[in-house]
Amino acid sequence: MHPSPKSHSFIKPLFGLALISVVSLLGACETLEDLDPFGQKEKPLPGERISILVNERSLQADVAPGEANIVLPEPTQNDEWPMTGGFANHSMHHIAVSDTLSEIWSSDIGSGADDEHRFVGPPIVAAGRIYTMDTDSEVRAFSIEDGDRIWSTDLEDEYDDDGHIGGGLAYERDRIFVSTGYGVVFALNATTGEIIWSENTKIPLRAAPTVRGGRVFISTVDNTLLALDARDGSTLWTHSGAQETASLLGSASPAVESGIVIVPYTSGELFALRTDTGRVLWQDNLVSIRRTDAVASLSQIRGRPLIDRGRVIAISHAGVMAAIDLRTGRRIWSRQIGGAESPWVAGDFVFTITNDNELIAVSRDDGKVLWVLGLPKFEDPEDQEDPITWTGPLLVSDRLIVAGSTGEALAVSPYTGRLMGIEELPDGIAVPPISAGGFVFFLADDAELAAYR
């Protein structure tokens, strides 16, 4: 059973009352591709349908419709989002925002994405400020309340000013830690933007740092984890996984909790290491035996693993989603589900986007799929051209928010998988939305940061 509407209303529009008519029209649709606003679908030609896509398939729920029995914890206020994934364990649960959201302000963060440069790290929020890094490695701080710029610091390499696909940002103890595409790690004063120290790793960095307890954990593109001292940037220890010749754009930040760092590599390897020494506690490999074309065979764990109440939950692009005991490394369950986005856990349920552009709800206890919502795969579905990528999800006040390369954000019920609302954003979205201080923030490819509350 779903929570009683009296105690826990979850059918809420995402962006104001103007979408009520849209929601009522879309509520009966199982997938967005089923929408036909003009009621003029052409009749299909007779004959057998044969898929032209390699490995085309759709997940099926393991329970009958209406029997998912999803009950979530009450949403709670979240004041900060200090690093990619939220907190160091990447487990943010259910965040409280207002029943309806509307755009409050927007700000230009600098250089945007293009054919050569991409955003791979979302903004972060701490101490009443939101911090961003553009595609020219310029870091800016804005007021969370009105979007006014407080400071900016240009970290671009003076010998290579062509821009880079950088890593991202993290905050701890009034310092902003920055990983850059040209291999330099910076620590900035979070109040002024002044550079405190820098450390050249000489290896490009595509993942945002994770900071916990005075240690900065950063993954390099050659599958090495660096543990740096947050005080001065000195290397405390390193760990290396198997190298891969090809990988997806971007890398996953490590997850840290209880003196353990969980590091994912592009090889599909997942290691649990002691945060103080780097000693290996256990190892797993999230690579499915069932591999088809070259893209599907990329082993990379691109979505951030999360640590939640003694369990590690991770998903690989190569087709394995698993829950693993944090201390022992024992697999509690695993499913042949692949994805490149980070899972989201709340209560006894996990939500994620699969390689097949499906938003799914999974039981945290046993991995059963509870509902599946198909998301659009192509801007031109008839000719199957211009693939769409989706990022997220973010769970705020009884709705999952996902954003796409088409410049749309969708609100979906976490209880039923039904579409609740659609919002047009400034441009395509490549990094997941975040939420702090009652706001939801979107960073668009044109470098516009939009704040909704």
C-alpha positions, -999 to +999 in steps of 0.1 A: +000+000+000+010+036-006+011+061+022-022+077+031-027+110+013-035+125+047-001+117+061+021+117+030+009+133-002+031+123-031+011+133-062+027+168-065+035+187-096+071+195-101+070+231-114+037+247-103+000+245-110+003+251-147+013+215-152-019+200-137-035+196-171-003+181-185-001+156-157-037+145-162-030+139-198+002+120-192-008+100-161-020+069-181+011+066-202+035+038-194+063+054-214+069+088-228+071+074-262+034+064-260+024+101-259+003+112-289-010+147-282-029+149-315-043+114-316-031+109-351-007+079-349-003+062-383-013+026-385+018+003-387+024-016-419+015-053-418+042-079-412+065-091-384+085-065-365+122-073-362+144-050-340+172-032-358+189-025-325+215-048-310+205-061-276+173-041-276+152-051-246+131-037-218+131-047-182+100-061-167+089-055-131+092-086-108+059-077-092+024-072-106+012-036-112+000-020-080+019-045-058+052-026-054+043-015-018+069+013-018+068+034+014+095+061+018+108+079+048+095+114+054+115+140+034+140+160+056+157+193+052+191+192+035+212+224+039+243+214+020+255+194-009+293+195-002+306+172-029+295+153-060+269+128-048+260+149-018+278+136+012+309+114+012+289+082+013+267+094-016+235+084+003+211+114+004+177+096+010+146+118+008+152+156+006+125+182+015+115+210-009+083+229-014+052+212-029+056+232-061+088+246-076+094+276-098+126+293-110+139+319-085+171+330-102+196+319-129+233+328-133+259+324-160+288+303-147+312+310-176+322+287-205+297+261-215+298+227-232+305+221-269+316+193-291+350+191-274+343+201-239+317+187-215+305+192-180+311+160-159+308+174-124+277+191-109+278+222-086+282+218-049+266+238-020+281+247+014+281+276+038+253+294+020+271+294-013+269+274-045+302+266-062+307+258-099+335+250-124+331+258-161+347+241-190+377+265-189+385+254-153+372+287-138+357+282-103+330+306-091+310+310-059+275+324-059+250+333-032+225+305-028+197+330-022+199+353-052+226+339-075+249+369-071+286+361-078+308+363-048+342+354-063+358+336-092+392+320-096+407+309-129+426+276-127+432+272-164+467+258-173+487+288-185+505+265-211+473+249-224+443+273-226+421+251-249+399+240-221+395+206-206+370+180-195+376+184-158+367+165-127+348+185-102+346+201-067+343+191-031+341+211+002+354+205+037+363+229+065+361+261+045+382+247+016+371+239-019+391+210-035+392+210-073+403+182-097+411+194-132+413+178-166+450+187-169+459+167-138+463+194-111+445+193-078+438+226-060+427+236-026+409+270-025+397+292+004+360+287+002+353+323+014+377+342-009+387+318-037+424+322-029+446+292-039+459+275-008+479+247-025+481+228-057+494+194-066+503+182-101+494+145-105+505+146-142+475+124-150+442+138-163+414+138-137+378+131-148+362+125-114+353+149-087+372+145-053+356+129-023+368+144+010+364+129+045+383+134+077+411+155+062+418+132+033+411+139-004+404+109-026+407+113-063+406+088-092+427+093-123+420+083-158+445+054-156+426+038-127+447+050-099+432+063-066+452+090-049+447+098-012+460+133-005+464+152+028+438+180+027+462+203+046+490+205+020+481+181-009+509+156-001+503+120-012+494+097+017+490+065-004+479+053-038+461+023-052+458+010-088+433-011-107+435-027-141+438-002-169+413+000-198+419+012-233+385+027-237+359+042-214+329+064-212+333+102-206+336+110-170+345+088-140+329+080-107+339+096-074+348+072-045+324+067-016+337+070+020+322+059+053+333+042+085+370+043+077+365+026+043+367+041+008+349+023-020+367+030-053+352+021-087+374+018-118+367+019-155+377-018-156+345-027-137+366-034-106+352-023-072+377-021-043+371-015-006+402+001+010+411+014+044+411+052+044+442+054+066+465+030+048+450+020+014+450-017+024+426-038+004+397-052+024+379-068-005+375-067-042+346-073-066+341-071-104+308-058-118+312-072-153+284-093-169+292-124-189+265-114-214+283-087-235+273-079-270+285-049-290+316-027-283+297-001-264+278-026-242+311-042-234+326-011-217+332-023-182+332+011-166+315+019-133+306+055-142+278+059-117+290+067-082+287+038-057+269+046-025+272+033+011+240+029+030+236+013+064+264-012+060+258-019+023+275-008-009+252-004-039+268+000-073+260-004-110+283-009-139+278+000-176+287-036-183+255-049-169+257-057-132+239-040-103+248-053-069+244-048-032+275-058-012+283-060+025+305-031+034+327-050+058+330-085+042+325-079+005+299-106+003+273-100-024+239-097-009+222-097-043+231-089-079+210-083-111+219-082-148+211-045-150+235-020-166+237+018-162+260+048-163+242+069-138+244+069-100+218+049-080+197+068-054+187+050-022+158+060+001+146+037+029+143+002+015+144+012-022+169+021-049+162+041-080+184+043-111+185+049-148+196+019-170+215+017-202+182+013-220+169+047-208+146+031-182+140+047-148+135+018-124+127+012-087+145-018-071+141-034-036+172-027-015+166-060+003+167-084-026+171-065-058+136-071-072+125-047-098+093-030-086+084-007-115+099+004-148+093+037-167+107+039-202+122+073-211+126+086-246+156+072-264+157+094-295+148+129-304+136+114-337+121+080-326+108+071-360+143+071-376+160+064-343+183+093-347+198+118-321+200+096-290+188+112-258+208+108-226+192+112-191+209+120-158+197+116-122+176+107-104+172+132-075+145+124-049+128+155-034+095+156-016+078+126-032+091+130-068+121+117-087+136+143-109+156+133-140+170+157-166+179+151-203+201+162-231+169+176-248+167+203-221+137+188-202+133+178-166+108+152-157+091+146-123+081+109-117+063+093-088+087+071-068+058+050-057+043+041-091+067+052-118+041+075-133+050+108-150+039+138-129+053+168-148+077+183-174+097+215-173+117+231-201+152+240-190+177+265-206+196+239-225+205+202-225+216+188-191+246+164-188+251+165-150+225+155-124+204+181-105+212+187-069+192+200-039+202+220-009+186+248+012+152+241-002+164+246-038+168+223-067+196+234-090+202+225-127+234+233-146+227+234-183+252+229-212+251+266-221+266+273-186+233+287-171+228+277-135+190+277-127+177+276-091+142+264-084+123+267-051 
